[in-house]
Amino acid sequence: MGSGARAGGRAHRRPLLFAWLLPLFCSALAEQIRYRIREELPEGSVVGNLAKDLEVSVQEVPARKLRISSDKPYLSVSAESGELVVSGRLDREQICGRKPACALEFEVVAENPLNFYHVSVEIEDVNDHAPKFTQNSFELQISESTKPGARFILGSALDADIGKNSLQNYQLSANDHFSLVNKEKSDGSKYPEMVLKTPLDREKQKSHDLTLTALDSGDPPLSSTAQIHVLVTDANDNPPVFSQDVYRVGVSEKVSPGSSVLRVSATDLDEGVNAEITFSFSEAGQITPFELNSNTGEISTLRSLDFEDVKEYSIVLEARDGGGMIAQCTVEIEVLDENDNVPAVTFQSLRDIIMEDTELGTHIALLKIRDKDSGPNGEVTCKLEGDVPFKIIPSSKNSYKLVTDGTLDREQTPEYNITITATDRGQPPLSSSSTVTLRIGDVNDNAPVFQQAAYVVHVPENNPPGASIAQVSASDPDVGANGQVSYSIVASDLEPRALSSYVSVSAHSGVVFAQRAFDHEQLRALELTLQARDQGSPALRANVSLRVLVGDRNDNAPRVLYPALGPDGSALFDTVPRAAEPGYLVTKVVAVDADSGHNAWLSYHVLQASEPGLFSLGLRTGEVRTARALGDRDAARQRLLVAVRDGGQPPLSATATLHLVFADSLQEALPDLRDDPGPSDAQAELQFYLVVALAVISVLFLLAVILAIGLRLRHSSGPASWGCFQPGLCSKSGPVVLPDYSQGTLPYSYNLCVAHTGKTEFNFLACNEPLSSGQDILCGDPSGALFPLGNSTESASHQQAPPNTDWRFSQAQRPGTSGSQNGDETGTWPNNQFDTEMLQAMILASASEAADGSSTLGGGAGTMGLSARYGPQFTLQHVPDYRQNVYIPGSNATLTNAAGKRDGKAPAGGNGNKKKSGKKEKK
């Protein structure tokens, strides 16, 4: 509304805010807001404060996004102030035609929340159209014989305005012969009739020029004029006469072009040419969808009729006779409505995307229903097709709201095709459908889901670093960022700082990579917890366990535990009794493999042997046993090269060298131990046998000489000849320091002396002088050699000390499998192989002779000459048997206590090493 129009407009505009209070149950219809304005307001004129009338504050206007849902942009809503303003030309005559009431009805849409308001703007008419004649001039021929009172219908004028602004009356210029009468048709339109007041005389005046003026009652009034030219003709006494002054007829709009509508008729009492009547439209320039037969007076359709365009036609016809006299009548043709228009459905204010978490009853769109028909043909009902979570509710006349009526789930139905069917009440009814697609927007309502509840992967050890070992996959039915899944490791059975050096996971693909080469011997299994997380807000996540099992590969060769090398790197030796029978357990190769399963299943094989067939090797146990008895041609020293293989593919192996010496005593094995192993051929073996034979003969000769001297001394001397057992025989050791065996291993010393009676006594040493720590006790054997027997810290005493039963080998010094020998680790054994075997041989010889009842050196049976020293009541049973604590390398047997002799059984042998059967040996 302009500045001038604003003041007047607000005075005449009654901002009628008619709010229809609807029943509470009819919540679908919003209150209707009415305004009244004049037509032809300039653009930008304010119609009303819509935001205030809707109770929306000015601050809320931008957020509510008020807008008009209308086909033609006559009005708009200001985005800043919320006022309803004019945005297009408001021409009432163009918008509503000649309707007495003209109103613009539209919907105002408000968002956040979405709502619709019905607004009606009534447009008042202003006098902006002057009456207008269809012709600027009219010509009438009137006979001079026409009597006063005759009436002549003149051309009418048209005024697009209504009410007082429309055509009100006609005026005729002043003259002496004619007057003017205003007439009104049935539709309210006015037309003029000219009446002859006084007779005409052609001879006096042949024509008359008059002015016809059409006036309205507007402020200011408007008018238009037309010229009337009257020609006075010669006498024609009888004019044509129509059968009716007004013809009325109704025509269906469905009639086809050329169809007859009406036939008018007129008569003339004259004869001849004056009685010939022709029909015509009184207004030659009038455009109508009809045509008139000038001879018959039949009116027919020229083109199709449309009730929605023109509902009624008013036509003036003239009947003219041959003498020039005319008569007029009015034909009113009413167009009858037919149900020929299909209802139209239009979606307005439709949202692009509807979020799946939209609440029930949320407004989605506004529907406009239009049917150009009238009456029942224009009454329309709407229906929502299909089973969809939506419904339509009436909003106002021919308006509906589309709202949600159920839960939306994009993952199940990403979009809906909404079909609205509109049906009128005509006969037959017409209907139309309109379809729109509603897309459902995604919200992050689904957490990622792994394809498996748990993952287990097998990875062989020694895998290349950086290789992929597994892949986890999780799916998220959401879309966009809500469905983008990233992976991470959130927990494991390793330290957090060490985890990154073992495995990692790709955040995008879920591929798990090994960061290092796994070692089955160090890491058998790895427990991981992986997490899949989407990118929604808030983010949703899911966890899954991944168990990585590290498989074993044959990457560790067997390791030989026994036999081991000495401290100086020299190979250790095992002694075998010469009288060993087949099956005698010589020693056992002990090996371990760090692998597991078949890769750690060890087998033992002989690669090289000095005498093939002399020894057998257990395939799985590693036990070395004699396969046959030692022959005369067999070398006393044997060498076995043993290979230990595992069961892997390909197998790995290790070798061990066994040095075995056949000897019954340590002294007998000493020459073999000092010699370096050489090639085993026949000449070398012969030389070896000769040397051994010479040594044996020399020893026997020496023993015989010593025995003879001893017997001579026994017969020729008294107690002084027993100086062997005097304290003076205990001499201190020289500068040579021998190993100390007194630390829990062998706490007792022995001495073997030769008596004059030829009997051998086996006594504990008795020394007059106390021996300090670190001193060695040297005693002689029958051959005259001295052997170190260890340190002594006790004073010399003839009383026998109790035996120490707690000495034994340590676990590392025992042959056989780990753990096969149960016992503690308190005892110690000399680390030097030579000292160990020499001590074993010494104890063996002494203990064997003490237990051998057939020895020629002893006294009575089982006394060992002890009775001569300690009296007849002291027999062998009083002597502790130390052989039970002696372990023989290469054998699992210990020395017996000669119980067989005391029990009346025959002895096994003179030296105590020879066993009768392998069964006893194993026992």
C-alpha positions, 0 to 999 in steps of 0.5 A: 500500500503506497503512502496515499493508499496506506492512509485511506487503505487503513481507514477502509481496510478493516483488518478483520481477524475473524477467527473461527473457533472450531470444535476441539476434535477438529484440530486439523483446521487452523483459524482463518485470518481475513483482510480487506483492501482496495484493488490496484494498490501499488507493490509493497503496500502493507496489507496487514501485520501477519506475524502479529496476527499469528502471534509470532514475534518479530525475532521469530519471523526469520526462523519460522520462515513465513511464506504464502502457498499460492499459484499467483504471487499477488501477495508476499510475506516480508522476511524481516517484519512478517507483514503481508505486502502487495507483490503484484497488480491487484486488478479486481476485474481481472481476478474475479470478473463481475463477481459481487464478492472478490477475495484471495484465499491462500495458505500461509506456511510456517516452519519450525514447527511446520504449520499452515494458516488459512488467510482470506484477503477481500479486494474492494472495487474502485472506480477504475473503469469507465463505461464503454460502448461497443460502437462509437456510433449507431445509425437508425432508420425511422420512417416518417410515418412512425407514430410517437411512442415508438421505442428503439433499443440502442447499443448498451455500454459495458462497465467492468466495475461493480456496485455503484462504480458500475454503469448506472444510467444513460443520458440523451442529448437534448432534442425535440423528437426523442427521449431516453428510457433506462431499462434493466435486464434480468442479470442486472445490466442496464440498456437504453431505449429511445422513445419517439416523442413527436412525429417526424417529417422527412421533408423538413429534416432528413436526419437527426444527430444525437449523443448518448452518454453512459454514466456510473456513480463512482467517485469521481464518476466516469462516463463515455459517449456514442453518436446516434445518427437517425435517418428519416425514411419514407413511410412503412407503416408496419414494423416487424414484431418478435414473438417474444421480447426476451428469449431464454434458453439453457445450453449444456457446455458439452454441445458440439460446435454447429449445434442449434440453440434457439430459433427466433421468429418475427412477423410484419403485417406489410406486404411485399418488400416491406414484409421481408424480414432479416435477422442480425445481431444489433451490435455488429462488433459483438463477439459471441460463440454463436452464429445467427441465420439471417433468414431463419433466425436460428441461433447455433453454436460456433465453437465449444462452450465452457461453463468455467469461462462464461456462464451466461450470454445476453444477445440483442437481435434485430429484425428488419423488414424490406422497408427499413423498419426494425424490431429488437429482442433479447436472447439470454443463453445460460451455459449449463455446467457438466462434470467435465473437469477432473479434480487437480491435486497440487503439493505445496510446501513439500519437504525435500527430506523427512528425517526418520526420527520425525515425531507422529503428527508432524506436518509434511506438506500442504495439498491444494484441490481444485475442480473448475466445475460447480455444485456437486461437480466441484465438490471433491473428496481426497484419499491417501492410497496404499499402506504408508505411515502418513495420513491427510487431514482437512485444513480448510476449503479445498486444502489438506495437510499431509502428516506422519501417522507412523514410525519411519525407518529409513533402513527398511523403507528409504522412500515412500511414493505418496499417491493422493486420489481426488474424486468429485461428486459428479455423475459420473464422478471424475477422479485424478491422482497425484504422486510425490516421492518422499525421501527419508533422511537417515539418523544414526540409529544403527550400531555397526554389526560384525559378520562373525561373533568372534574371529579365530585366525591361525598364523604360522610363526616366522611370518613376514612383518607387515603381512596381513593376517586377518580381516574383520568386517562390520556393516552399518545399515545407515548411510553417509557418515552414519554408515562409515565404519572405522576399526581400532584395537581397544584391548588385548592380553599384551601390554598396551605399549607392546601391542603396537609392536605386534599387530595393527589394524587398518581403520578403513578396511579392517585388515589386521597386520602383523608388525613383527615376525611371531615366534611360537616358542615365545607367543602361542596365542594373542587375544585382541578386542577390535572395535567398529565405530561409525562416524555419526553423532553420537557415534555408535560402536561394537566390539568383537574378539579376535584370537590369533593362534601362532602355529609352530614351524620347524625352526629350532634344531634339537639341542643335546643336553647329554653328553656335554663337553667338559669345562675345558671343551674336551669330550667326556668319556663313559666306561663300559665293563668288559663283561657287559652282556648284550642289552647293557645300558651304557648311557643315554643321549638326552636332547630337547627341541624348543618346537612342539608337536611333530617338530619336537618329536625326536629320533636318534640315529647312529651316523658313525660307529667304530664297531658297527653292531657293537652298540644299539641306539633306541630310536625314541629313547636315545638309550645306548646299549650293548648289542653283543658282548665285547670280543677279543678283536674289538677295540677297548675304546669306541666312538659313536656319532649320534644324530638327533633329528626332529619330526619337522618338514624338513627335519632339523638335526644335531649330532653328539659324539660318545666316547666309550671305553671298555675297562673294569677299572679306572686305572685300566682306562687311563691309558685310553683316556690319555691317548688321542683318538686315532684311526681304527685299523687292524694294526692299531688294534693289534698294538693296543692289545699288545700294550694292554697285555704287557701292562696287565702282566706287569701289574700282576708281577708287581702284585705278586712281588708285593704279596711275597714281600708282605707274606715274608714280613708277616711271618718274620716280624711282630706287631711292628710289621703292622706299621702300615696302620700306624699314624706314621703312614699318614703323610701330608700331601705334597704341593699338588692340590687335588680336588676336594671331595669332602663337600657332601660327596664322599666324607670318608677316606679308605686305606688298603694295607697288606698284613703279614698273614696274607689277609687284607684289612679294610680299615678307616684311617686313624691319624695321630695328627689332626689334619687341618683344612686343605690338607690331603690324605694319601693312602696306598693301594696294593700296587704301591700307588698313592691316591688322594682321598680328600681333606679331613677336618676331624681328629684321628679316631678309631671310632667309625663315623656314620655314613653320609647318605645324602650325597648324590649327583646333581640333575645336570650330571645324571644321564637320562631324560630331564626329570627321570632321576628324582632327588634333590640337588644338594650333592656335588660331583667332581667336574673333572672327568678324570678325577671323577672316574679315578675316584669311582674306580678306587671306591669300586675296587675297595668296596668289591674286595671288601664284599668278595668272600673268595678274595685271596687277600682276605681273612675269614669269610666276610671278615676282611681281616677286621677281626684281627684288628678289632676282635672276632666279634667285629664282622663284615656286617658291622662295616657300612656298605658304600657301594649303594651310593656309587653311580657308575656312568653309563649304567643305571645300577649301583653297587650291591652290598654283597647281600648275596654272599651273606644270603648264601648266593654266589657272587656276581664277579670279582670286581663287582661290575659284572651283572648276570642279566640285563634285567638286574642291570635295569633294576 
